Each structure stands twice: as structure tokens, then as C-alpha cells.
Amino acid sequence: NKLAPLDWQEIAKFIPSKNDYFRESSYESIHGVMHSLRVLVFAGLLSNSNNLSKKSTLAVLEAAKHHDTCRLNDKKDSGHGKRASEKVKDTLTKKIIAEHDSNNVPEIIELKIFRMADALDRFRLPSEHWFPKPEFLDDYSKSLIETAKYFVCKSEKLFISGVPPEIAVKRTAVELGLVKNA
């Protein structure tokens, strides 16, 4: 059930900067860069496990970069996906971002994969009712649940102790065997 680790350099190409966020204060929020970095890792793993084409994988990773960058707040922010989708040109990426926060049943595999990647990072949220629902995950995603819990806790602990976001997530992902240290 274990896949080869991702190449961190491929993930690093999609790390959002403070300037990518509608509100600069969102960069370190609950929907900020730490969340985006972990979603990037899960998006890469799930794209690989589903044998997505390079084009589809790039669309899912680009969606991971931008999906929460246009939030107006960290609560229920209907329409944040649609706002963020305006930042990209690629039609597939635009669709993934625009629909990631809707309740529609995913029509395309790329959206389903993205939603699973985003859901696996829900362990950062303060209530169990927001945690990923197994019925919305495929078998490989379900096998990552305990890894996801540890990934969130350990990377956040490193970040709180003063380790920069990219290094905190990369260090934890390497420790878990999710990415290769490059």
C-alpha cells in the first residue's frame, strides 16, 4: 500500500507565498501556508496512487497552492474557491479550485483527489465533526489517516517552536517517508 516518496523539489514549486493570499494575515492562519503545504504532499501522493497523468497531477498541485488563498475569514466562507479560481488560467485547475468548497458530487477524478487531499489535513481543526469522513475517502486515503494526524501535529509543533513553515512540513514529511529529502 506504500508508494514511493515524492520528490520535495516537485512539491516546492507550488508553495504559496504571502503575496498569493488575499489577506497577508491569512498566510499563517488555519487555512494558510502550513495547510497548503500538507495538502500539496497529500495531493501528490493521491495523484500518484490514482495514476493521474502529468497534466492532471500538475492541475491538482496548482489547485492545492491556490485553493484557500482568497478566503475572507477562517470560518464558513462560501465562494472562496470561486474567488481563488480566478487567479489561474488552466481550465482544469480553475474547475478544481472553484468546486472544491461546494457540496456537489465530484464529476472528475482530479476534484475527488483534491478533496481527499484537503480532507486529510482536517485534523488541524478544533472539532472532530470536521475530521475526514471515511465514506468520502478511497482506500489509499483511508490508509493515510493516522499518518495525517501525526503529520499535522508534528509539523505544527515544529512551526510553533519557530521552525519556518516549509522546513516544518518538509522535515515531518521526510520523517514519515512521504517525500525524499532533496
C-alpha positions, 0 to 999 in steps of 0.5 A: 500500500506504500508508494514511493516518496515524492520528490520535495523539489516537485512539491516546492514549486507550488508553495504559496507565498504571502503575496498569493493570499488575499489577506497577508494575515491569512498566510499563517492562519488555519487555512494558510501556508502550513495547510497548503503545504500538507495538502500539496504532499497529500495531493501528490501522493493521491495523484500518484496512487490514482495514476493521474497523468502529468497534466492532471497531477500538475492541475491538482498541485496548482489547485492545492497552492491556490485553493484557500488563498482568497478566503475572507475569514477562517470560518464558513466562507462560501465562494472562496474557491470561486474567488481563488479560481480566478487567479489561474488560467488552466481550465482544469485547475480553475474547475478544481479550485472553484468546486472544491468548497461546494457540496456537489458530487465530484464529476472528475477524478482530479476534484475527488483527489483534491478533496481527499487531499484537503480532507486529510489535513482536517485534523488541524481543526478544533472539532472532530465533526470536521475530521475526514469522513471515511465514506468520502475517502478511497482506500489509499486515503483511508490508509493515510489517516493516522499518518495525517494526524501525526503529520499535522501535529508534528509539523505544527509543533515544529512551526510553533517552536519557530521552525519556518513553515516549509522546513516544518512540513518538509522535515515531518514529511521526510520523517514519515517517508512521504517525500525524499529529502532533496 
